[in-house]
């Protein structure tokens, strides 16, 4: 059976710990084949349990770097890129 997780958050949301690579390492360790990074995207005038707009670019960059680093070790690593206006 294929093991997947499409609901993960990292430290940027304010209610989780670890960075993207930490979650990828754990997924590989536990034989997950697909991992979705689904942190709470920024919203205007609301920053209580989500990343700020100033963190968004670094968030996407971290995911891209991690995808390249672990290519071939996890079949799919993707991100929810929804950002509200």
C-alpha positions as CSV (number, residue, x, y, z in Angstrom):
1,X,0.0,0.0,0.0
2,X,1.2,3.5,-0.9
3,X,1.7,5.8,2.2
4,X,1.0,9.5,1.7
5,X,0.5,12.6,3.7
6,X,-0.8,15.7,2.1
7,X,-1.4,17.8,5.3
8,X,1.8,19.0,6.9
9,X,2.8,22.3,8.5
10,X,6.1,23.7,9.5
11,X,7.3,26.3,11.9
12,X,6.0,29.2,9.8
13,X,2.4,28.5,10.7
14,X,3.0,29.2,14.4
15,X,1.5,25.9,15.7
16,X,4.0,23.3,14.4
17,X,7.7,22.7,14.7
18,X,10.4,21.7,12.2
19,X,11.2,22.8,8.7
20,X,10.3,21.2,5.3
21,X,13.4,19.0,5.3
22,X,12.6,17.7,8.7
23,X,9.2,16.5,7.4
24,X,10.7,15.0,4.3
25,X,13.3,13.1,6.4
26,X,10.5,11.7,8.6
27,X,8.4,10.7,5.6
28,X,11.3,8.8,4.0
29,X,12.1,7.2,7.4
30,X,8.6,5.9,7.6
31,X,8.4,4.8,3.9
32,X,6.0,7.5,2.7
33,X,6.0,7.8,-1.1
34,X,4.3,11.2,-1.4
35,X,4.3,14.3,0.9
36,X,2.3,17.4,0.5
37,X,3.5,20.6,2.3
38,X,0.3,22.5,3.1
39,X,1.2,25.3,5.4
40,X,-1.3,28.1,6.0
41,X,-0.7,30.7,3.4
42,X,-0.7,34.4,4.4
43,X,-4.0,36.3,4.5
44,X,-4.2,40.1,4.5
45,X,-4.9,41.5,8.0
46,X,-4.7,38.0,9.6
47,X,-1.5,36.6,10.9
48,X,-2.4,34.6,14.0
49,X,-2.0,31.0,12.9
50,X,-0.3,31.3,9.5
51,X,2.9,32.6,7.9
52,X,3.4,36.2,7.1
53,X,3.6,37.6,3.6
54,X,7.3,38.2,4.2
55,X,7.9,34.4,4.8
56,X,6.1,33.2,1.6
57,X,9.1,33.5,-0.8
58,X,11.4,31.7,1.6
59,X,8.7,29.0,2.1
60,X,8.6,28.2,-1.7
61,X,12.4,28.4,-2.0
62,X,12.8,25.9,0.9
63,X,10.4,23.5,-0.8
64,X,12.2,23.7,-4.1
65,X,15.6,23.2,-2.6
66,X,14.4,20.2,-0.5
67,X,12.7,18.7,-3.6
68,X,16.0,18.7,-5.5
69,X,18.0,17.4,-2.5
70,X,15.7,14.4,-2.0
71,X,14.8,13.7,-5.6
72,X,14.6,9.9,-6.0
73,X,14.2,9.3,-2.3
74,X,10.5,10.3,-2.2
75,X,8.4,10.0,-5.3
76,X,6.5,13.2,-4.9
77,X,6.9,16.3,-2.8
78,X,4.6,19.1,-3.6
79,X,3.1,22.2,-2.1
80,X,-0.2,23.9,-1.9
81,X,0.5,27.3,-3.6
82,X,-2.8,29.0,-2.8
83,X,-2.4,32.5,-1.7
84,X,-5.5,34.6,-0.9
85,X,-5.6,38.3,-2.0
